[in-house]
Amino acid sequence: MPSVAVLGLDALPYWVLPKLRDEGLAPNIAGSREVSLAASIRAIPPITPASWPSIMGGVNPGKHGLFSFFHYDRETYKQRLVTALDLEHPRVHEMLSYEGIESFVLNPIPDYPLLPARRARVVANLFFSPDPASRPRGLVEKYFGGLPWPPERKPSYYEAYMEKVLGLAEGLGREKPPLVWLNINFPDALYHKLPETINKPSRVSRLWSLADRIAKVLRQEFDHVFVVSDHGFRIFRYRVNLNDILERQGYVARSAEETEEVVEEELAKGRRAKTARLNVPPAIYKLVGALGLEPFARKVFYSVIRPLYARLTGKVLVVRSGASIDYERSKACMPYGGAYGIYLKDPALKNEILNMLSRYRGMLFWPSEKVYKGPFAPRGPDIVVVGDHAKGYSLGPARLIGEEYTKTRYPGHDMWGVLIPLSGVPPGWSAGEELPNTVVAPLVQCLLGAPISHLADGGELVARLCGRKPAAKNYIGRFRVSKRLALRRL
C-alpha cells in the first residue's frame, strides 16, 4: 500500500506562496516548483471549525453539520461552542479505521472529544480542546511533554511546539503508517497576534524554517505528500457591519442586554478560567480605526494589557464595542461574529433581503441552497454572506456600532487556502486551478486505494485527479456508534 502524509498549516494563504519563494523561505513548501504546482482551495465559510471537517471528510457543511465555532439554536436563540459530537460525518482517519487502515493524526478538527477509531492514533493539543488528550492515552506526554498549557500565542511557544512536531514527523517517517496527517495552528495564531508577519514572513523566519523541515522529512519518507490550509489570511481595509445594515433596513432590533457569545470567553470557560469584559465606546472604536491605530492598539492589547490583567486578576480580558442584538424581536440577523450569514425568522423574507443586499458594496452573498447541500444545511444561515475579500472587505462583528462600514486594518481570514502536492503528484493534477476544499480527503482515500464516502462531494473531480474512479461506501452508521461511545466516556 502506498503512504500519504498531509501537513495542515492553518490559514496559509495562497497569495503568500510567491512572497515566501521570493524571500527564500520554506523551499520545501514554497520553492519555485511548489509554487508552480500549488492549487488554491476555496473555503466558504472561511473559518476553521467548518473548513477542516470539509477538508478531512470530503463533504460540505450541509452534510457534516458544522458552520462555525458556535451552534445557533433557532428556537431558543442560544449559542454554544461546537464539539465533535455535533459532527455528522466521519473524517478521513475514521473512515480509514473502518477499513482496517492505520493512521496517525495530530489535531483533527473538532478535537474535543476525541472519537474512538481503533486503528487511528490521535493527539489533540491546540486551542479548541479544554485539555490535551490522545487516543491511546500517553501520546501527548510522549511527543509533547514539557510544553505549557494552554498554548501561548507567541513565536517562542511555536518554536518549541514545532520542534516537537518535527521529532514526531521523524519518528513517523521511520514507522510509515499508511496515513500521517499533522495539523498545526501556524501561521494562523501568529497572523492574528502579529499581522505584520503576513507581508513580512522573514520576521518569523525561524518558524517558517521549522515548518519547512517538517515538510522535508515528510516528502523524503512518504509516497504522496500534501500541504493544505483551511483558509487564507490577509489584512482588510474595510469591515462591513452587516447587522448595522440590517438594523438600518428595519430587520434587526437592538438589545439592552448582552446576548452575543464570544469564542474566547467560551474557550476560557471550557478551561475553567474566569473572564472579564472591557466595553469600548463605539466612538473610540471608530476613531482608532479612522486614525489607522488599530494595529498598534491590537499589539498593545495582546502583548501588554491582556497578559498584565491576567497576572493581576487571574482573568482573561475580552474587548467588546457596541450593542447586542435582540434575537426575539429581530426579523433577520447575523447572530454572532463568525456566523457568515443571515438567519431569518420568516423564510419568505429571503428574496427581499437578497435584493436589499445587492444595493450594498463589499459583500458576496448567496441563498444557502446554492452553497450548502445536505440534510444539515438548516443548521446554517439562510443567506450565506462573506466579505468581498479580493477588494479588501471583511465582515465586521455581530454587535451594533452605528456604522454600516468601518475603515480598518483588520487581520482576518479570506476564502483561499492552498493545496500543494510536494511529492507523488496525482496523475490528473492541474496546477494553478481553484479546487473546492472537499476534494482533499477523497483524494487521499483514492490514493490509498480505500473507498470514499458515499456522500463525498465532487466525485468526478476526485476521479480526474486520482486517475481512476474510487469506490464509495456508507460510513455514517459506524460513525454514529463512535459518537455514542465517546459520549458515554465523558
Buried (B, 14 or more C-beta within 10 A) or exposed (E): EEBBBBBBBBBBBBBBBEBBBEBEBBBBBBBEBBBEBBBBBBBBBBBBBBBBBBBBBBBBBBBBBBBBBBBBEBEEBBBEBBBBBBBBBBBBBBBBBBBEBBBBBBBBBBBBBBBBBEBBBBBBBBBBBBEBBBBEEEBBEEBBEEBEEBBBBBBEBBBBBBBBBBBBBBEBBEEBBBBBBBBBBBBBBBBBBBBBBBEEBEBBBEBBBBBBBBBBBBBBBBBBBBBBBBBBBBBBBBBBBBBBBBBBBEBBBBBEEEBBBBBBBBBBBBEEBEBBEEBBEBEEBBEBBEEEEBBEBBBEBBBEBBBEBBEEEEBBBBBBBBBBBBBEEBBBBBBBBBBBBBBBBEEEBBEBBBEBBEEBEBBBBBBBEEBBBBEBBEBBBBBBBBBBBEEBBBBBBBBBBBBBBBBBBBBBBBBBBBBBBBBBBBEBBEEEEEBBBBBBBBBBBBBBBBBBBEBBBBBEBBBBBBEEEBEBBEBBEBBEEBBEEBEEEE
